[in-house]
Amino acid sequence: MQILHAWNGEEAVQMVKDNPNIALVLMDIRMPVMDGYTATGKIKKMRPDLPVIAQTAFAFSEDKEKAMKVGFDNYITKPSPKKMIVDVLEGYLN
């Protein structure tokens, strides 16, 4: 497995565009240049079946609802125990 790291939402969108082998995106909501909501919308237009998981400090139910409406496939709040992250990722990567 190779892990790619984008510093902002715009970079994340470009990485997905340039790398058809990306199997999953773990996306922060608050990022510079382009937020995770906007980036996820663009990614889902390009690759609707690509799993995109929100990882965010926003823990309110309305934040999760908004994330799911824009196309995130799952939602993890920070800080997250390592086991929780691994369990969620394994569910998509197996």
C-alpha positions in Angstrom: 0.0 0.0 0.0 1.2 3.5 -0.8 0.0 6.5 1.1 -0.2 9.9 -0.7 -0.5 13.1 1.3 -2.2 16.3 0.0 -1.8 19.5 1.9 -5.1 21.0 0.8 -8.3 20.1 -1.0 -7.1 21.3 -4.4 -4.1 19.0 -4.2 -6.3 16.1 -3.1 -8.6 16.6 -6.2 -5.5 16.7 -8.5 -4.0 13.6 -6.9 -7.2 11.6 -7.6 -7.3 13.0 -11.1 -3.7 12.0 -11.8 -3.7 8.6 -10.0 -6.5 6.2 -11.1 -5.1 3.5 -8.8 -6.1 5.5 -5.6 -8.5 3.1 -3.8 -9.6 5.4 -0.9 -9.4 9.0 0.3 -9.3 10.0 3.9 -10.3 13.7 3.8 -10.1 16.4 6.4 -13.0 18.9 6.3 -11.0 22.1 7.2 -8.1 22.7 4.9 -6.6 25.7 3.1 -7.2 26.5 -0.5 -10.2 24.2 -0.9 -12.2 22.6 2.0 -13.0 18.9 2.2 -16.6 19.4 1.3 -15.8 21.0 -2.0 -12.9 18.6 -2.7 -15.1 15.6 -2.0 -17.8 16.9 -4.4 -15.3 17.3 -7.2 -13.8 13.9 -6.5 -17.2 12.2 -6.5 -18.0 13.8 -9.9 -14.8 12.3 -11.3 -15.0 8.9 -9.5 -18.4 8.3 -7.9 -17.4 4.9 -6.6 -14.2 6.0 -4.9 -14.7 5.8 -1.1 -14.1 9.1 0.6 -14.0 9.2 4.4 -14.3 12.4 6.3 -11.8 12.8 9.2 -12.7 15.8 11.2 -12.8 17.5 14.6 -16.4 18.5 13.9 -18.4 16.1 16.0 -22.0 17.4 15.9 -24.7 15.3 14.2 -25.4 18.1 11.8 -21.8 18.1 10.7 -22.0 14.4 9.9 -25.3 14.9 8.1 -23.7 17.6 5.9 -20.7 15.4 5.2 -22.9 12.5 4.1 -25.0 14.8 1.9 -22.0 16.1 -0.1 -20.9 12.5 -0.8 -18.6 11.2 2.0 -19.0 7.5 2.4 -18.1 7.5 6.1 -17.2 9.9 8.9 -14.5 9.6 11.6 -14.1 12.3 14.3 -10.7 13.4 15.6 -9.0 12.4 17.7 -9.7 8.8 16.7 -8.2 5.7 18.2 -5.9 3.9 15.8 -8.0 0.8 15.9 -11.1 2.7 14.9 -9.4 4.1 11.8 -7.9 0.8 10.8 -11.3 -0.9 11.2 -13.0 1.7 9.0 -10.3 1.6 6.4 -10.2 -2.2 6.3 -13.9 -2.3 5.6 -13.2 -0.4 2.3 -9.9 -1.8 1.3 -10.6 -5.6 1.6 
